[in-house]
Amino acid sequence: MEHRVVIVGCGFGGLFAARALKRAPVSLTVVDRRNHHLFQPLLYQMSTGILSEGDIAPPIRSVLRRQANATVLMGDVESIDVAGRSLRVRSADGIAEVPYDSLIVAAGAQQSYFGHPEFEEFAPGMKSIEDAHALRAQIFGAFEAAEAEPDPDRRRSWLTFVVVGAGATGVEMAGQIVELSRRALRRNFRRIDPADARVVLLDAGPTVLAAFPAGLQERSARALTRLGVELHVNAPVTGVDAAGVDVGADDPTVRRIDARTRIWCAGVEASPLGAALAEQTGATADRAGRVEVLPDCTLPGHPEVFVIGDLMSLDRLPGVAEVAMQSGRHAARTIRRRLDGDAEGRPFRYRDLGTMATISRFKGVASIGPINTVGFLGWVLWLVVHLVFLTGFKNRVFTLANWTLAFLGSSRPQRVISLAELDAAAARKPPAPSE
């Protein structure tokens, strides 16, 4: 019987692990609650009308169609029996028991509201295609509502956008909303000027882009301010409701911000599967729910179980896509070596390829080895790296075409919304936790 490998989750870690096992003598099963691999770093571009879901979320079956040893199971992992080496998976066909000889758990992370889950109802995060669809409807719907609103105070509320969290995602989202209002929507309305939109970026910490060197943080903050983003640091959100946010800031003018669109980009926590695994195996989970693993990414006492990517806690590695990719490949290589008779454990060595973010059109920030830059070069580096890591040739072509329309012109190709989508976004309940 072939060695049975099961991968839970087909994000960056799961996909790169699966690909690394392409020619291995294994029977591979990839389990995911959705049928697509999501290029999550570009979700904000879907929310602001630059890209479509097809550009950033190719079907898993299509991605792995040429990998003969891989089977895809769309289902929700309800539990993992580490002692019995099996998973309980709920799919459209009912409950199935999926056995394994080696298990790679790459279930990823979900939005964290830092002990305030009630905020999610009024400040959606951005972790899934559903999130991006809802946010796109809210963002473009806000301009439509402002156009129809005769009361100037209510109109200002519709034209105020609050982004919580000044990490890379929050900075990119804030920058794109400004670009959208100043360029893409210019002359599209008759009663309002979209450029009057107020975009507020809040962070509880003392700076933007905390993962970057201090010099780049300062330059990025100045670039955001020049762009038109209203930036407030040391400004934790203390309350969120349907009309706006309450802020624990020293500046009294921002302690209450009336805003109909609120976007949460402030933090993540691990999938609940991490805590369940830790409880079963005696491993330790950190405050964010990530499982502390051995240097080779396996669980203590269970060398057949690998925990990778955003779900693992190892050497204080950041929760970024490159860690997930490299740890996925490491787990796959370890399995292949074991099948070849090499049982020696090898620690995971992370190679830091740098950190990047965009601020606006033609302006990005990049920290790659000796290169620390804010400006056009950082933007070009960001474009190249993200284009290279997109899955599939067609996705790269379509993404490049949409970028050309959005960045060289002023078009936003993916602006289509409907009243039904606006109603659905307004009534949308928080999604179930990801596996």
Helices and strands as residue ranges (DSSP letters): E 3-8, H 12-20, E 26-32, G 40-42, H 43-47, H 53-56, H 60-63, E 70-81, E 86-91, E 94-99, E 102-105, E 109-111, G 117-121, H 129-148, H 152-158, E 160-164, H 168-179, I 180-184, G 194-196, E 198-202, H 214-227, E 229-232, E 237-241, E 244-247, G 252-254, E 256-258, E 261-264, E 268-270, H 272-281, E 291-292, E 298-299, E 302-307, G 309-311, E 312-313, H 321-339, E 355-360, E 363-368, E 371-375, H 376-389, H 393-403, I 404-408, H 419-427
